[in-house]
Amino acid sequence: MPVVEVAAYLASEALLADPGLARRAEEILAKAEGYISSYNGLQIEDKKTNYLVVVWESLENHETLKTSALHADLVSSLKETLVAGPVTLDFTEFTGEFSNSFDAPVTELCVLNLKEGKTEEQLALQFGALNETFTTGNFIGAHPPATFGELVGKRGTFLFTSGWDRVEDHYSAAGSEAAQAEAARLLELVDTVSLAHVSLTKYARTT
């Protein structure tokens, strides 16, 4: 399974005025060894946190990028035109298919911490039950399946993602009787660290 990098940062005024500026960074990334695809977009809730999602063949490919000639150009592009604050950088290897979540008009990104005394096996079982409800529930605006993965270097912290047409569709589905029951069981195992909805655009290579 590929490794997914999620970078979040306060967008610069220039980027807010012209979201197309992010394309330069993605053009550089697309030249890197092991690059598969990338997505970029603003958080819907605060309209100022930008997300750059990069899919790599392996974590080693990202490490190789940091020592390559491309890295200086990438950092320069980010600092000069995109980033107005600290960057949060996480990596995960999702346990299942994730492209539907990122290709959807709205992507849920939820960070969860496993509660003391609970196990990853319990979480996987309960997530499976929740995902079954999500996949078979015929919810309006849903783009199943959902998936999750543990963050690299952050034992017990997981990233959960799902895809929707609109934020309202997510909350409508979450308010259903079936979803509420499964979500309540999930929250017996984890604490929510953060929840964001992002409007991501997939980078399209030019020939």
C-alpha positions in Angstrom: 0.0 0.0 0.0 1.4 3.5 -0.9 2.3 6.0 1.8 0.2 9.2 2.0 1.8 12.4 3.2 -0.5 15.1 4.6 0.9 18.6 5.0 -1.2 21.4 6.5 -0.3 25.0 6.9 -1.7 28.5 7.1 -2.1 29.7 3.5 -0.4 32.9 2.4 -2.5 35.9 1.2 -1.1 35.2 -2.3 -2.3 31.6 -2.2 -5.7 32.6 -1.0 -6.0 35.1 -3.8 -4.7 32.7 -6.4 -5.0 29.0 -5.5 -3.3 28.1 -8.8 0.0 29.1 -7.2 0.1 25.7 -5.5 0.6 24.1 -8.9 4.3 25.0 -9.0 5.0 23.0 -5.9 3.1 20.0 -7.3 5.0 20.3 -10.6 8.2 19.9 -8.6 6.9 17.0 -6.6 5.7 15.2 -9.7 9.4 15.0 -10.8 10.4 13.1 -7.7 11.2 9.4 -7.6 8.2 7.4 -6.3 5.7 10.2 -6.7 2.2 8.8 -7.6 -0.2 11.7 -7.2 -1.0 14.7 -5.2 -4.0 16.9 -4.1 -4.2 20.4 -2.8 -7.0 22.5 -1.3 -8.3 24.7 1.5 -10.1 23.6 4.7 -13.8 24.4 4.3 -14.3 25.4 7.9 -11.7 28.0 8.4 -11.0 28.9 4.8 -7.3 29.6 5.6 -5.6 26.2 6.3 -4.3 24.7 3.1 -3.6 21.0 2.7 -1.1 19.3 0.4 -1.6 15.5 0.1 1.0 13.5 -1.7 0.8 9.8 -2.5 4.2 8.1 -2.5 5.3 4.6 -3.4 7.1 4.4 -0.1 8.2 6.6 2.8 11.8 6.2 1.5 10.8 8.2 -1.6 10.0 11.2 0.5 13.3 10.9 2.4 15.1 10.7 -0.9 13.4 13.9 -2.1 14.9 15.8 0.9 18.4 15.1 -0.3 17.7 15.6 -4.0 18.2 18.7 -6.1 14.5 19.2 -6.3 14.2 19.9 -2.6 15.6 23.4 -2.6 13.2 24.4 -5.4 10.3 22.9 -3.5 11.1 24.7 -0.2 11.6 27.9 -2.1 8.2 27.6 -3.8 6.4 26.8 -0.6 8.0 29.6 1.5 7.8 32.3 -1.2 4.2 31.9 -2.4 2.2 29.4 -0.3 3.0 29.1 3.4 2.2 31.8 6.0 2.8 29.7 9.2 4.2 26.5 10.6 3.7 23.3 8.6 2.2 20.1 10.2 3.5 17.1 8.4 2.2 13.5 8.8 2.5 10.2 7.0 0.2 7.2 7.0 -0.2 3.9 5.2 -4.0 3.5 5.0 -5.5 0.1 5.7 -7.7 0.3 2.7 -8.6 2.1 -0.5 -8.3 5.9 -0.1 -8.7 7.4 -3.6 -12.5 7.8 -3.3 -12.0 10.0 -0.3 -9.5 12.3 -1.9 -11.3 12.4 -5.3 -14.6 13.4 -3.7 -15.7 17.1 -3.7 -15.3 17.1 0.1 -12.7 15.1 2.0 -13.1 14.4 5.8 -9.7 14.3 7.6 -10.2 13.2 11.2 -7.3 12.5 13.6 -8.0 10.1 16.5 -6.1 9.0 19.5 -6.5 5.5 20.9 -7.7 5.6 24.5 -5.6 4.0 27.2 -6.2 0.3 27.5 -7.8 0.0 24.0 -6.1 -1.9 21.2 -5.6 -1.4 17.5 -7.3 -4.7 16.9 -10.5 -3.4 18.6 -10.3 -0.2 16.6 -9.9 -2.1 13.3 -12.9 -4.2 14.1 -15.1 -1.3 15.0 -13.9 0.7 12.1 -14.9 -2.2 9.8 -18.4 -2.1 11.3 -18.6 1.7 10.8 -17.3 1.4 7.2 -19.8 -1.3 6.4 -22.6 1.1 7.5 -21.0 3.9 5.4 -20.7 1.6 2.4 -24.1 0.0 2.4 -26.2 2.8 3.9 -27.0 4.6 0.6 -26.2 7.9 2.3 -26.8 11.0 0.1 -23.5 12.4 -1.2 -21.3 9.6 0.2 -18.2 8.3 -1.7 -17.4 5.0 0.1 -15.3 3.4 1.3 -13.8 5.2 4.2 -10.4 4.2 5.5 -7.9 4.9 8.3 -4.2 4.4 9.1 -1.8 4.9 12.0 0.4 8.0 11.7 4.1 7.2 11.2 6.1 7.8 14.4 2.9 8.6 16.4 1.9 5.3 18.0 -1.8 5.2 18.8 -2.7 8.2 16.6 -4.7 7.5 13.5 -6.0 9.4 10.5 -9.5 8.6 9.3 -10.8 9.8 6.0 -14.0 9.7 4.0 -15.4 11.4 0.9 -18.6 13.4 0.4 -20.4 15.7 -2.0 -20.9 18.3 0.7 -20.1 18.8 4.4 -23.9 18.8 5.1 -24.1 15.3 3.6 -21.5 14.1 6.0 -23.3 15.5 9.0 -26.7 14.2 7.8 -25.3 10.7 7.5 -23.6 11.0 10.9 -26.9 11.9 12.4 -28.6 8.7 11.1 -29.6 6.1 13.7 -27.3 3.4 12.2 -24.3 5.7 12.0 -24.8 7.1 15.4 -24.7 3.7 17.0 -21.5 2.7 15.3 -19.9 6.0 15.9 -20.7 5.8 19.6 -18.9 2.4 19.8 -16.0 4.0 18.0 -15.8 6.8 20.5 -15.5 4.3 23.3 -12.1 3.4 21.8 -10.7 6.8 20.6 -10.6 10.5 21.4 -11.0 13.0 18.5 -8.0 15.2 18.1 -9.1 17.2 15.1 -11.8 17.1 12.4 -11.6 19.1 9.1 -13.3 19.0 5.7 -11.2 19.9 2.8 -12.0 20.7 -0.9 -9.1 18.9 -2.7 -8.1 19.2 -6.3 -6.0 16.4 -7.9 -2.9 17.6 -9.7 -3.0 16.7 -13.4 0.3 16.4 -15.1 0.8 18.3 -18.4 2.5 16.6 -21.3 
